Amino acid sequence: MNHLNVGGKLLNLSSPKVMGILNVTPDSFFDGGKYNSIEEALSQVKSMIDDGAQIIDIGGFSSRPSAKLISVDEELKRILPIVKEVTNQFPKIILSVDTYRSKVVDKVATITSFIVNDITASSQDSNLFNSVSYQGLPYVLMHMQGIPEKMQNDPRYVNVSGDVLDFFAKAIYKLKEKNINQLILDPGFGFGKTVDHNFELLKNINLFNIYDLPVLAGISRKSMIYKVLDNDAKDALNGTTALHMCALINGAKILRAHDVKEAVETITLYEKIKSN
């Protein structure tokens, strides 16, 4: 699948694209609290668009390990004003909303079409697939073992790549039964995986191309990088760029990134390699 239709806006995935991260949260692992005001958020969105982001992913809750659950009302309070202003000021940009709640999907859909970026595969809200189907929205299907509060306690797999492959097969079947056909696959780096699990998945991204669906790599500044390099998230840009190139070579079509300019440059260099 080389194109997504997001409310009439076409996303051409014949070449890789960057999804810029906008966390409007106080507690996200890297940028929590930086973009909580509308002015700060809009400035960041403009910067990411100028740097080449094709998608802006807005998140109103933190999914880092041990993150606290917030109410639906609090999530909506955080993201709705941002969605409205971004839609008004940047009408051509494609939006993604990082949520697992059907009420949030339905509310945001009254403002604009968007990609639903769900970390839970509907495991926390049984109505989510129905909302996505009813609203006719593209959907990011992500693998996560456990829940954010406990997912890193002791993740175990028979074979992580095979287990994630099997998870996708079963979930894709359920989604297509709901007439949800515009899908993006996300192996869920850092979500119920050890460092070794993450690197095995990164090496084997090409396995997921069997489904003929675009694969998203969400590895930006994550602990799989800084634990290996013995630094921290703020010093993990170089490592992120290195692994972004690995993800592209292994078949990823979307890079979900905090640092859009560097991710776009990585894609440019990757495309140059491919063309020669």
C-alpha positions in Angstrom: 0.0 0.0 0.0 1.7 3.1 -1.2 -0.9 5.8 -0.4 -3.0 6.7 2.6 -6.1 8.9 2.2 -6.6 11.0 5.3 -9.8 13.0 4.7 -8.9 13.7 1.1 -5.2 14.5 1.9 -3.0 11.9 0.2 0.1 10.6 1.8 2.4 9.0 -0.7 4.5 6.3 0.9 6.4 5.2 -2.1 9.2 7.0 -0.4 9.7 7.2 3.4 8.1 10.0 5.4 8.7 11.7 8.8 6.0 11.8 11.5 6.9 14.7 13.8 6.2 14.2 17.5 4.2 16.8 19.4 3.7 15.8 23.1 1.3 18.1 24.9 2.0 16.4 28.2 3.9 17.3 31.4 5.6 13.9 31.8 6.7 12.5 28.4 10.2 10.9 28.7 12.0 13.4 26.4 10.0 16.6 25.9 7.4 16.6 28.7 6.1 20.1 29.4 7.9 21.8 26.5 4.8 22.4 24.3 1.9 22.6 26.7 0.7 26.1 25.7 -1.0 26.7 22.3 1.7 29.2 21.3 4.6 26.8 22.1 2.8 23.9 20.3 2.1 26.0 17.2 5.7 27.2 17.0 6.9 23.6 17.2 4.5 22.4 14.6 5.6 25.2 12.2 9.2 24.3 12.8 8.6 20.6 12.1 6.7 21.4 8.9 9.4 23.7 7.8 11.9 20.9 8.4 9.9 18.5 6.2 7.5 16.6 8.5 4.6 15.1 6.5 2.6 14.1 9.5 2.3 15.7 13.0 1.5 13.2 15.8 -0.2 14.9 18.7 -0.2 13.1 22.1 -2.1 14.1 25.2 -0.9 11.4 27.6 2.5 9.9 28.3 3.0 6.2 27.5 6.5 5.9 29.0 7.0 3.1 31.5 5.3 3.7 34.8 3.3 6.6 33.3 0.2 7.6 35.3 -3.2 7.2 33.7 -5.2 10.4 33.0 -8.9 10.8 32.5 -10.6 11.1 29.0 -11.6 14.7 29.9 -8.0 15.6 30.8 -6.7 14.1 27.5 -9.3 16.0 25.5 -8.5 19.2 27.4 -4.9 18.9 26.4 -5.3 18.0 22.7 -8.5 19.6 21.4 -7.4 23.2 21.4 -4.1 22.2 19.7 -5.9 20.1 17.1 -8.2 23.0 16.3 -5.4 25.6 16.0 -3.1 23.3 14.0 -6.0 22.5 11.6 -6.8 26.2 11.2 -3.3 27.4 10.7 -1.8 24.5 8.8 -4.7 23.0 6.8 -2.6 20.9 4.5 -0.7 19.0 7.1 -1.8 15.5 7.9 -2.5 14.9 11.6 -2.1 11.8 13.7 -3.5 11.6 17.3 -1.8 9.3 19.8 -4.8 7.9 21.7 -6.4 4.6 22.6 -9.8 6.0 23.6 -12.9 5.8 21.3 -14.3 9.0 22.9 -11.2 10.9 21.9 -11.3 9.6 18.4 -15.0 10.6 18.0 -14.4 14.0 19.5 -11.3 14.9 17.4 -13.1 13.6 14.2 -15.7 16.4 14.6 -12.8 18.8 13.9 -10.7 17.0 11.2 -9.7 13.6 9.7 -6.6 12.1 11.1 -4.6 9.0 11.6 -5.4 7.1 14.9 -2.1 6.1 16.5 -3.1 3.5 19.1 -0.5 1.9 21.3 -2.9 -0.7 22.7 -4.5 -2.4 19.6 -7.9 -1.6 21.3 -7.1 -3.8 24.3 -8.0 -0.9 26.7 -11.2 0.2 24.9 -13.3 -2.3 23.1 -15.2 0.4 21.2 -12.1 1.8 19.6 -12.2 -0.2 16.4 -15.8 0.6 16.0 -15.0 4.3 16.2 -12.1 4.1 13.8 -14.3 2.2 11.3 -17.3 4.6 11.7 -15.1 7.7 11.2 -13.3 6.1 8.2 -9.8 6.9 9.6 -6.4 5.3 8.9 -5.1 3.3 11.9 -1.6 2.6 13.4 -1.6 -1.0 14.7 1.1 -1.2 17.4 2.4 -4.2 19.3 2.7 -3.8 23.1 3.2 -6.6 25.7 1.4 -5.6 28.9 0.4 -2.1 29.8 2.6 1.1 30.1 2.6 0.9 33.9 4.1 -2.6 34.0 5.3 -3.4 30.4 9.0 -3.2 31.2 8.9 -5.3 34.4 9.9 -8.6 32.8 9.1 -8.9 29.0 9.4 -12.4 27.6 8.9 -13.9 24.2 9.3 -17.3 22.5 10.7 -15.4 19.5 10.0 -11.7 19.5 9.9 -11.2 15.8 7.8 -14.3 15.2 5.5 -13.3 18.1 5.0 -9.8 16.8 4.4 -11.2 13.2 1.7 -13.5 14.6 0.1 -10.6 16.6 -0.1 -8.5 13.4 -1.7 -11.4 11.4 -4.5 -11.8 14.0 -5.1 -8.1 14.5 -5.1 -7.3 10.8 -7.8 -9.9 10.3 -10.0 -8.3 13.1 -9.5 -4.8 11.7 -10.4 -5.8 8.1 -13.6 -7.5 9.5 -14.4 -4.0 10.8 -13.6 -2.6 7.3 -10.5 -0.8 8.5 -8.1 -1.2 5.6 -5.8 1.8 5.8 -3.3 0.4 8.2 0.2 1.2 9.4 2.2 -1.4 11.4 4.3 -0.4 14.4 6.4 -3.2 16.1 6.3 -1.1 19.3 9.9 -0.5 20.1 10.3 0.0 23.9 6.8 -1.3 24.6 7.2 -4.4 26.6 10.6 -5.3 25.1 14.2 -5.5 26.4 17.0 -3.8 24.6 17.8 -7.1 22.8 14.2 -7.6 21.8 14.2 -4.1 20.3 17.3 -4.6 18.3 16.1 -8.0 17.0 12.9 -6.3 15.8 14.9 -3.5 14.2 17.0 -6.0 12.3 13.9 -7.9 11.2 11.6 -5.0 10.1 11.6 -6.4 6.6 9.6 -9.5 7.9 6.6 -7.3 8.4 6.5 -6.3 4.7 4.8 -9.6 4.1 1.5 -7.8 4.8 2.1 -5.1 2.1 1.5 -2.4 4.7 3.7 0.5 5.7 5.8 0.0 8.8 6.4 2.8 11.3 9.6 2.9 13.3 9.2 4.7 16.7 12.8 4.7 18.0 13.5 8.3 18.5 15.7 9.0 21.6 14.4 5.8 23.3 16.2 3.8 26.0 17.2 1.1 23.5 19.7 3.8 22.2 20.9 5.4 25.4 21.3 2.3 27.4 23.6 0.9 24.8 25.6 4.2 24.5 25.5 4.8 28.3 24.1 8.3 28.0 20.5 9.6 28.2 17.6 10.8 26.0 19.0 14.3 25.5 22.3 12.9 24.2 20.6 10.2 22.0 20.2 12.1 18.7 23.3 10.7 17.0 22.2 7.2 18.0 18.7 7.9 16.8 20.0 8.9 13.4 22.1 5.8 13.1 19.2 3.5 13.9 16.8 5.5 11.6 19.1 4.6 8.7 19.0 0.9 9.8 15.2 1.1 9.9 15.0 2.6 6.4 17.4 0.0 5.0 15.3 -2.8 6.6 12.0 -1.5 5.1 10.5 1.2 7.4 8.3 3.7 5.6 7.6 6.2 8.4 10.0 7.5 11.0 8.3 8.9 14.1 10.8 11.5 15.3 11.4 14.3 17.8 14.1 15.7 15.5 12.5 16.2 12.2 15.3 17.9 10.3 17.8 15.1 11.1 15.3 12.4 10.2 14.5 14.0 6.8 18.2 14.3 6.1 18.6 10.6 6.8 15.8 9.8 4.4 17.4 12.0 1.7 20.7 10.1 2.1 18.9 6.8 2.1 17.1 7.7 -1.1 20.4 8.7 -2.7 21.9 5.3 -1.8 18.9 3.6 -3.4 19.1 5.6 -6.6 22.7 4.6 -7.3 
